[in-house]
Amino acid sequence: MRQITIRNITNPIIQPVRAKYCTSFFCQLRGWTFRRSIGPQEGLLLVQGRESKIDAAIHMLAVWTDLAVIWMDNSRKVVDVRLARAWRLVYSPAKPARYVLEIAPSRLGDFRIGDEVIFEEIIDG
């Protein structure tokens, strides 16, 4: 699966997020289900086909840990940030989003609404 590094260029963070780039329905449906913990540098980037509040909504069913969720628009500008609690039904962004970054809850303060984010391809070689 494709891996990327995610950096907040508005407020640079010490440790970038290393995320799986998730575009398929099944990858997004599975997400972090059945995981008991997430490492501080781990992430999952759910990529939608378009900006939307409905398409960017997430579920937390069978997710056994809380998540920090960062929603970004087409230009990779943060439009919402929220702590998603384990086993809650649904969370959706306040504004339409195309990218949904799910990371460890300890990273919630690393992103704020209005921040600009860049994605960098990880090439293992």
C-alpha positions in Angstrom: 0.0 0.0 0.0 1.2 3.5 -0.8 2.8 5.4 2.1 3.1 9.2 2.5 4.6 11.6 4.9 2.3 14.4 6.1 3.7 17.7 7.3 2.0 20.7 8.7 3.7 23.6 6.9 1.7 26.4 8.8 2.8 25.1 12.2 5.7 22.7 11.6 5.7 19.7 13.9 8.7 17.8 15.3 7.6 14.4 14.0 5.8 14.1 10.6 3.0 11.6 10.3 3.7 8.5 8.2 0.4 7.5 6.8 -1.1 4.8 4.6 -2.8 6.4 1.5 -6.2 4.8 1.5 -8.5 5.3 -1.6 -10.5 2.1 -1.9 -13.9 1.6 -0.2 -12.7 -1.5 1.7 -9.6 0.2 3.0 -11.6 3.1 4.2 -14.3 0.9 5.7 -11.8 -1.1 7.7 -9.8 1.9 8.8 -8.5 1.3 12.3 -11.1 -1.3 13.3 -9.9 -3.9 15.7 -6.7 -2.0 16.5 -6.1 -1.4 20.2 -3.5 1.4 19.8 -1.9 3.6 17.2 1.7 4.7 17.3 2.4 8.4 17.6 3.8 8.6 14.0 1.2 6.3 12.4 -1.6 7.6 10.4 -4.3 6.6 7.9 -5.2 9.1 5.1 -8.7 8.5 3.7 -8.9 10.0 0.3 -12.3 10.9 -1.2 -13.1 11.5 -4.8 -14.4 15.0 -4.1 -15.0 17.5 -1.3 -18.1 16.6 0.7 -19.3 16.5 4.3 -21.1 13.2 3.8 -18.3 11.4 1.9 -15.8 12.5 4.5 -17.8 11.3 7.4 -16.2 8.4 9.5 -17.6 5.7 11.7 -16.0 4.5 14.9 -17.7 1.2 15.2 -15.3 -1.6 16.2 -12.6 1.0 16.7 -11.2 0.3 20.1 -9.2 3.5 20.6 -9.9 7.2 20.3 -8.6 9.0 17.2 -7.5 12.5 16.4 -9.2 13.3 13.1 -8.1 16.1 10.7 -10.2 16.9 7.7 -8.7 18.8 4.8 -10.1 20.3 1.6 -8.9 20.0 -2.0 -6.1 22.5 -1.3 -5.0 20.5 1.8 -6.1 23.2 4.1 -7.4 21.9 7.5 -11.2 22.5 7.7 -12.0 20.7 10.9 -10.2 18.9 13.8 -11.9 16.6 16.2 -11.3 13.9 18.8 -13.3 10.9 17.7 -14.2 8.6 20.6 -14.1 4.8 20.2 -17.4 3.1 19.3 -19.3 6.2 18.4 -21.5 6.0 15.4 -20.4 8.9 13.1 -18.3 12.0 12.9 -18.5 14.4 10.0 -16.6 17.6 9.3 -18.0 21.1 9.8 -17.1 22.0 6.2 -16.7 19.8 3.1 -13.4 17.8 3.0 -11.6 15.5 0.6 -8.9 14.2 2.9 -9.4 12.6 6.3 -6.3 12.0 8.4 -6.8 9.6 11.4 -3.9 9.6 13.9 -3.2 9.0 17.6 -5.2 11.2 19.9 -1.9 12.6 21.4 -1.3 14.3 18.1 -4.6 16.3 18.1 -2.8 19.6 19.0 -0.4 19.3 16.0 -3.1 20.5 13.5 -5.5 23.5 13.7 -8.3 24.8 11.4 -6.7 26.9 8.7 -3.3 25.1 8.7 -1.8 24.1 5.3 -0.6 20.5 5.0 1.7 18.8 2.4 1.9 15.2 1.4 5.2 13.7 0.4 5.5 10.3 -1.3 7.7 7.8 0.6 9.9 5.8 -1.7 11.4 2.8 -0.1 14.5 1.8 -2.0 
